[in-house]
Amino acid sequence: MRTGHNITQVQLAQKLDISQQTLQSYECGRRRVPVSAMPAVAQHLEVSLDELFNAPGTTAAKRGPAPKWQQQIEQIATLPRAKQQVVMQMLDGLLAGSATA
């Protein structure tokens, strides 16, 4: 998607406030993109979260209002960066705890 929008790794990494090496690791599958970063990725690529999560060439079969979690993620994306970081830390902690449970 990034290259389809004529955005370089460096440009997107700067917009996401991460290193180009980190973005490269995401793109080649060496690292997973944190869920909390997905709204910002979608925003900078000018796509919806549905488009970001769906495989290329597929369309969402579901109609109607967006799921509550998606609405919440979109609301988080509108928060100031500092508050986004707080939410991200909380989610990372919860997700890390659920992996060990």
TALIN-V561711 format. One record per residue. N is the residue number from 0. SS is DSSP state (~ for helix, > for strand, _ for the rest). OMEGA is omega in whole degrees, -180 to 180 (999 if undefined). D_FIRST is the distance of its C-alpha to the first C-alpha in Angstrom with 1 decimal. Layout:
BEGIN
N:SS:OMEGA:D_FIRST ; N:SS:OMEGA:D_FIRST
END
This chain:
BEGIN
0:_:-178:0.0 ; 1:_:-178:3.8 ; 2:~:177:5.5 ; 3:~:178:5.0 ; 4:~:179:6.4 ; 5:_:177:8.8 ; 6:_:179:8.9 ; 7:_:176:10.8 ; 8:~:-179:11.3 ; 9:~:-179:14.6 ; 10:~:-179:13.6 ; 11:~:179:11.3 ; 12:~:178:14.0 ; 13:~:179:16.6 ; 14:~:-179:15.3 ; 15:~:-179:15.2 ; 16:_:176:18.6 ; 17:_:178:17.9 ; 18:_:177:18.5 ; 19:~:179:16.2 ; 20:~:178:17.7 ; 21:~:179:16.8 ; 22:~:178:13.1 ; 23:~:178:13.5 ; 24:~:176:15.5 ; 25:~:-174:13.0 ; 26:~:-179:10.4 ; 27:~:174:13.3 ; 28:_:178:14.8 ; 29:_:179:17.9 ; 30:_:176:17.6 ; 31:_:176:16.4 ; 32:_:177:14.6 ; 33:_:180:17.5 ; 34:~:-178:17.4 ; 35:~:180:18.8 ; 36:~:-175:15.8 ; 37:~:178:13.3 ; 38:~:180:14.5 ; 39:~:178:13.9 ; 40:~:180:10.3 ; 41:~:-179:9.8 ; 42:~:-177:12.2 ; 43:~:176:10.7 ; 44:~:179:7.3 ; 45:_:176:9.8 ; 46:_:176:9.0 ; 47:_:176:11.8 ; 48:~:177:12.4 ; 49:~:179:13.0 ; 50:~:-179:9.6 ; 51:~:-177:8.3 ; 52:~:-179:11.3 ; 53:_:179:11.5 ; 54:_:179:10.7 ; 55:_:178:9.0 ; 56:_:178:11.9 ; 57:_:176:13.9 ; 58:_:179:15.2 ; 59:_:-179:17.1 ; 60:_:-175:20.7 ; 61:_:176:22.1 ; 62:_:178:23.4 ; 63:_:-177:25.1 ; 64:_:178:24.6 ; 65:_:177:21.9 ; 66:_:-177:23.3 ; 67:~:-178:25.1 ; 68:~:180:22.9 ; 69:~:177:19.9 ; 70:~:180:22.1 ; 71:~:179:23.3 ; 72:~:179:20.0 ; 73:~:176:19.2 ; 74:~:178:22.7 ; 75:~:-179:22.2 ; 76:~:-180:19.3 ; 77:_:-180:21.9 ; 78:_:172:24.4 ; 79:_:-175:25.3 ; 80:~:-178:23.7 ; 81:~:179:27.0 ; 82:~:175:27.2 ; 83:~:179:23.6 ; 84:~:179:24.8 ; 85:~:179:27.8 ; 86:~:180:26.0 ; 87:~:179:23.6 ; 88:~:179:26.8 ; 89:~:180:28.5 ; 90:~:178:25.7 ; 91:~:179:25.4 ; 92:~:178:29.2 ; 93:~:-179:29.4 ; 94:~:178:26.8 ; 95:~:179:28.6 ; 96:~:-179:31.9 ; 97:~:179:30.8 ; 98:~:-179:29.8 ; 99:~:-177:33.3 ; 100:_:999:35.1
END
